[in-house]
Amino acid sequence: MSESAVPSPCINVCTLRAGDGLCTGCCRHIDEIAAWGMMSDADKRAVLRKCEERMEAMFEDS
């Protein structure tokens, strides 16, 4: 049984931080956003895990 397709984490709050290119809406880097459509589902899941970690770190820092 295959896993379902991985949806984009975009929430239409697209603001990139100047220093690192991280989107404040979905926590993806600009290069991850650009490559999303060409990534395998496994790679997308890996990016989503990184996004979760980044989101947690953003809240810990504030």
N, CA, C and O atoms as CSV, one atom per row, in Angstrom:
chain,resi,resn,atom,element,x,y,z
A,1,MET,N,N,0.842,-1.168,0.000
A,1,MET,CA,C,0.000,0.000,0.000
A,1,MET,C,C,0.894,1.240,0.000
A,1,MET,O,O,1.798,1.355,0.828
A,2,SER,N,N,0.644,2.165,-0.926
A,2,SER,CA,C,1.462,3.367,-0.986
A,2,SER,C,C,0.860,4.472,-0.132
A,2,SER,O,O,-0.345,4.511,0.113
A,3,GLU,N,N,1.732,5.366,0.314
A,3,GLU,CA,C,1.277,6.498,1.112
A,3,GLU,C,C,0.687,7.541,0.166
A,3,GLU,O,O,1.044,7.597,-1.011
A,4,SER,N,N,-0.216,8.365,0.690
A,4,SER,CA,C,-0.833,9.380,-0.151
A,4,SER,C,C,0.166,10.483,-0.479
A,4,SER,O,O,1.181,10.650,0.198
A,5,ALA,N,N,-0.147,11.233,-1.536
A,5,ALA,CA,C,0.721,12.329,-1.959
A,5,ALA,C,C,0.856,13.348,-0.833
A,5,ALA,O,O,-0.066,13.545,-0.041
A,6,VAL,N,N,1.985,13.973,-0.778
A,6,VAL,CA,C,2.278,14.926,0.285
A,6,VAL,C,C,1.850,16.326,-0.172
A,6,VAL,O,O,2.380,16.837,-1.159
A,7,PRO,N,N,0.903,16.950,0.530
A,7,PRO,CA,C,0.464,18.285,0.133
A,7,PRO,C,C,1.483,19.355,0.543
A,7,PRO,O,O,2.272,19.159,1.468
A,8,SER,N,N,1.449,20.455,-0.146
A,8,SER,CA,C,2.317,21.573,0.188
A,8,SER,C,C,1.933,22.139,1.552
A,8,SER,O,O,0.747,22.226,1.872
A,9,PRO,N,N,2.915,22.521,2.353
A,9,PRO,CA,C,2.618,23.125,3.655
A,9,PRO,C,C,2.295,24.619,3.553
A,9,PRO,O,O,2.091,25.275,4.574
A,10,CYS,N,N,2.246,25.158,2.340
A,10,CYS,CA,C,2.006,26.584,2.153
A,10,CYS,C,C,0.656,26.980,2.750
A,10,CYS,O,O,-0.364,26.333,2.513
A,11,ILE,N,N,0.680,28.068,3.538
A,11,ILE,CA,C,-0.560,28.573,4.136
A,11,ILE,C,C,-0.869,29.985,3.616
A,11,ILE,O,O,-1.649,30.723,4.217
A,12,ASN,N,N,-0.244,30.341,2.493
A,12,ASN,CA,C,-0.460,31.637,1.841
A,12,ASN,C,C,-0.099,32.825,2.727
A,12,ASN,O,O,-0.722,33.884,2.655
A,13,VAL,N,N,0.909,32.630,3.554
A,13,VAL,CA,C,1.498,33.712,4.339
A,13,VAL,C,C,2.968,33.735,3.931
A,13,VAL,O,O,3.851,33.360,4.702
A,14,CYS,N,N,3.206,34.178,2.716
A,14,CYS,CA,C,4.527,34.051,2.114
A,14,CYS,C,C,5.367,35.300,2.349
A,14,CYS,O,O,5.296,36.272,1.597
A,15,THR,N,N,6.157,35.246,3.404
A,15,THR,CA,C,7.084,36.318,3.724
A,15,THR,C,C,8.426,35.666,4.024
A,15,THR,O,O,8.562,34.908,4.985
A,16,LEU,N,N,9.410,35.971,3.192
A,16,LEU,CA,C,10.732,35.386,3.384
A,16,LEU,C,C,11.587,36.281,4.267
A,16,LEU,O,O,11.652,37.494,4.069
A,17,ARG,N,N,12.235,35.671,5.236
A,17,ARG,CA,C,13.146,36.415,6.102
A,17,ARG,C,C,14.380,36.802,5.290
A,17,ARG,O,O,14.914,35.991,4.533
A,18,ALA,N,N,14.820,38.026,5.452
A,18,ALA,CA,C,15.934,38.548,4.650
A,18,ALA,C,C,17.243,37.798,4.880
A,18,ALA,O,O,17.995,37.574,3.931
A,19,GLY,N,N,17.524,37.418,6.089
A,19,GLY,CA,C,18.819,36.818,6.400
A,19,GLY,C,C,19.022,35.406,5.891
A,19,GLY,O,O,20.124,35.039,5.482
A,20,ASP,N,N,17.958,34.609,5.913
A,20,ASP,CA,C,18.151,33.193,5.592
A,20,ASP,C,C,17.178,32.634,4.553
A,20,ASP,O,O,17.282,31.460,4.199
A,21,GLY,N,N,16.243,33.435,4.059
A,21,GLY,CA,C,15.320,32.957,3.040
A,21,GLY,C,C,14.278,31.985,3.560
A,21,GLY,O,O,13.692,31.229,2.785
A,22,LEU,N,N,14.042,31.997,4.863
A,22,LEU,CA,C,13.056,31.108,5.469
A,22,LEU,C,C,11.691,31.768,5.404
A,22,LEU,O,O,11.551,32.933,5.776
A,23,CYS,N,N,10.678,31.041,4.936
A,23,CYS,CA,C,9.315,31.566,4.884
A,23,CYS,C,C,8.720,31.542,6.291
A,23,CYS,O,O,8.762,30.519,6.976
A,24,THR,N,N,8.170,32.671,6.709
A,24,THR,CA,C,7.585,32.736,8.050
A,24,THR,C,C,6.234,32.045,8.109
A,24,THR,O,O,5.714,31.816,9.201
A,25,GLY,N,N,5.652,31.706,6.965
A,25,GLY,CA,C,4.373,31.009,6.947
A,25,GLY,C,C,4.518,29.500,7.067
A,25,GLY,O,O,3.871,28.878,7.910
A,26,CYS,N,N,5.366,28.905,6.226
A,26,CYS,CA,C,5.475,27.438,6.201
A,26,CYS,C,C,6.800,26.916,6.737
A,26,CYS,O,O,6.967,25.706,6.890
A,27,CYS,N,N,7.732,27.794,7.020
A,27,CYS,CA,C,9.059,27.432,7.562
A,27,CYS,C,C,9.931,26.646,6.587
A,27,CYS,O,O,10.828,25.908,6.996
A,28,ARG,N,N,9.657,26.812,5.292
A,28,ARG,CA,C,10.559,26.228,4.295
A,28,ARG,C,C,11.529,27.296,3.824
A,28,ARG,O,O,11.214,28.486,3.829
A,29,HIS,N,N,12.718,26.857,3.417
A,29,HIS,CA,C,13.685,27.758,2.807
A,29,HIS,C,C,13.279,27.971,1.357
A,29,HIS,O,O,12.577,27.143,0.776
A,30,ILE,N,N,13.716,29.072,0.777
A,30,ILE,CA,C,13.364,29.413,-0.587
A,30,ILE,C,C,13.731,28.293,-1.564
A,30,ILE,O,O,12.992,28.039,-2.516
A,31,ASP,N,N,14.855,27.629,-1.340
A,31,ASP,CA,C,15.249,26.542,-2.242
A,31,ASP,C,C,14.309,25.342,-2.105
A,31,ASP,O,O,14.061,24.640,-3.084
A,32,GLU,N,N,13.792,25.104,-0.914
A,32,GLU,CA,C,12.835,24.007,-0.717
A,32,GLU,C,C,11.500,24.333,-1.375
A,32,GLU,O,O,10.845,23.455,-1.938
A,33,ILE,N,N,11.102,25.597,-1.299
A,33,ILE,CA,C,9.855,26.031,-1.942
A,33,ILE,C,C,9.974,25.857,-3.458
A,33,ILE,O,O,9.068,25.333,-4.105
A,34,ALA,N,N,11.094,26.300,-4.010
A,34,ALA,CA,C,11.308,26.228,-5.452
A,34,ALA,C,C,11.351,24.781,-5.956
A,34,ALA,O,O,10.874,24.492,-7.054
A,35,ALA,N,N,11.913,23.886,-5.166
A,35,ALA,CA,C,12.085,22.494,-5.592
A,35,ALA,C,C,10.892,21.606,-5.261
A,35,ALA,O,O,10.845,20.461,-5.711
A,36,TRP,N,N,9.931,22.098,-4.492
A,36,TRP,CA,C,8.839,21.269,-3.974
A,36,TRP,C,C,8.170,20.423,-5.058
A,36,TRP,O,O,7.976,19.224,-4.861
A,37,GLY,N,N,7.821,21.005,-6.167
A,37,GLY,CA,C,7.102,20.295,-7.222
A,37,GLY,C,C,7.899,19.165,-7.860
A,37,GLY,O,O,7.318,18.266,-8.468
A,38,MET,N,N,9.209,19.200,-7.730
A,38,MET,CA,C,10.062,18.171,-8.331
A,38,MET,C,C,10.543,17.143,-7.320
A,38,MET,O,O,11.178,16.159,-7.700
A,39,MET,N,N,10.251,17.351,-6.030
A,39,MET,CA,C,10.708,16.435,-4.983
A,39,MET,C,C,9.879,15.158,-4.953
A,39,MET,O,O,8.699,15.147,-5.302
A,40,SER,N,N,10.525,14.098,-4.532
A,40,SER,CA,C,9.800,12.853,-4.274
A,40,SER,C,C,8.989,13.039,-2.988
A,40,SER,O,O,9.263,13.944,-2.201
A,41,ASP,N,N,8.003,12.188,-2.786
A,41,ASP,CA,C,7.214,12.274,-1.555
A,41,ASP,C,C,8.083,12.065,-0.321
A,41,ASP,O,O,7.845,12.683,0.716
A,42,ALA,N,N,9.082,11.204,-0.423
A,42,ALA,CA,C,9.991,10.980,0.709
A,42,ALA,C,C,10.759,12.256,1.035
A,42,ALA,O,O,10.922,12.605,2.205
A,43,ASP,N,N,11.232,12.950,0.003
A,43,ASP,CA,C,11.948,14.208,0.227
A,43,ASP,C,C,11.019,15.263,0.809
A,43,ASP,O,O,11.424,16.036,1.678
A,44,LYS,N,N,9.781,15.302,0.339
A,44,LYS,CA,C,8.809,16.257,0.875
A,44,LYS,C,C,8.558,15.991,2.355
A,44,LYS,O,O,8.479,16.927,3.151
A,45,ARG,N,N,8.434,14.732,2.722
A,45,ARG,CA,C,8.231,14.392,4.139
A,45,ARG,C,C,9.436,14.821,4.982
A,45,ARG,O,O,9.277,15.278,6.113
A,46,ALA,N,N,10.625,14.671,4.428
A,46,ALA,CA,C,11.834,15.101,5.148
A,46,ALA,C,C,11.815,16.620,5.348
A,46,ALA,O,O,12.177,17.108,6.419
A,47,VAL,N,N,11.399,17.360,4.335
A,47,VAL,CA,C,11.295,18.816,4.455
A,47,VAL,C,C,10.256,19.175,5.505
A,47,VAL,O,O,10.472,20.086,6.303
A,48,LEU,N,N,9.130,18.470,5.515
A,48,LEU,CA,C,8.086,18.753,6.507
A,48,LEU,C,C,8.594,18.530,7.928
A,48,LEU,O,O,8.246,19.286,8.835
A,49,ARG,N,N,9.413,17.500,8.127
A,49,ARG,CA,C,10.001,17.270,9.456
A,49,ARG,C,C,10.911,18.441,9.841
A,49,ARG,O,O,10.893,18.893,10.985
A,50,LYS,N,N,11.701,18.927,8.886
A,50,LYS,CA,C,12.561,20.076,9.150
A,50,LYS,C,C,11.715,21.311,9.482
A,50,LYS,O,O,12.060,22.092,10.368
A,51,CYS,N,N,10.608,21.474,8.760
A,51,CYS,CA,C,9.719,22.614,9.002
A,51,CYS,C,C,9.171,22.579,10.429
A,51,CYS,O,O,9.099,23.612,11.095
A,52,GLU,N,N,8.792,21.403,10.888
A,52,GLU,CA,C,8.293,21.267,12.254
A,52,GLU,C,C,9.367,21.670,13.264
A,52,GLU,O,O,9.085,22.369,14.237
A,53,GLU,N,N,10.594,21.227,13.022
A,53,GLU,CA,C,11.701,21.578,13.922
A,53,GLU,C,C,11.949,23.078,13.902
A,53,GLU,O,O,12.168,23.685,14.950
A,54,ARG,N,N,11.917,23.679,12.720
A,54,ARG,CA,C,12.135,25.120,12.606
A,54,ARG,C,C,11.028,25.893,13.316
A,54,ARG,O,O,11.292,26.883,13.998
A,55,MET,N,N,9.793,25.437,13.153
A,55,MET,CA,C,8.659,26.103,13.786
A,55,MET,C,C,8.806,26.063,15.305
A,55,MET,O,O,8.595,27.067,15.985
A,56,GLU,N,N,9.171,24.897,15.828
A,56,GLU,CA,C,9.383,24.763,17.270
A,56,GLU,C,C,10.481,25.711,17.743
A,56,GLU,O,O,10.343,26.358,18.781
A,57,ALA,N,N,11.564,25.791,16.986
A,57,ALA,CA,C,12.676,26.670,17.356
A,57,ALA,C,C,12.260,28.136,17.306
A,57,ALA,O,O,12.695,28.927,18.142
A,58,MET,N,N,11.424,28.507,16.341
A,58,MET,CA,C,10.958,29.888,16.241
A,58,MET,C,C,10.143,30.265,17.475
A,58,MET,O,O,10.277,31.375,17.991
A,59,PHE,N,N,9.293,29.341,17.954
A,59,PHE,CA,C,8.478,29.631,19.125
A,59,PHE,C,C,9.305,29.635,20.402
A,59,PHE,O,O,9.016,30.394,21.327
A,60,GLU,N,N,10.327,28.796,20.459
A,60,GLU,CA,C,11.208,28.779,21.640
A,60,GLU,C,C,12.004,30.071,21.743
A,60,GLU,O,O,12.282,30.550,22.843
A,61,ASP,N,N,12.369,30.634,20.600
A,61,ASP,CA,C,13.176,31.854,20.582
A,61,ASP,C,C,12.367,33.097,20.890
A,61,ASP,O,O,12.940,34.131,21.232
A,62,SER,N,N,11.035,33.024,20.777
A,62,SER,CA,C,10.226,34.229,20.993
A,62,SER,C,C,9.684,34.329,22.409
A,62,SER,O,O,8.987,35.289,22.737
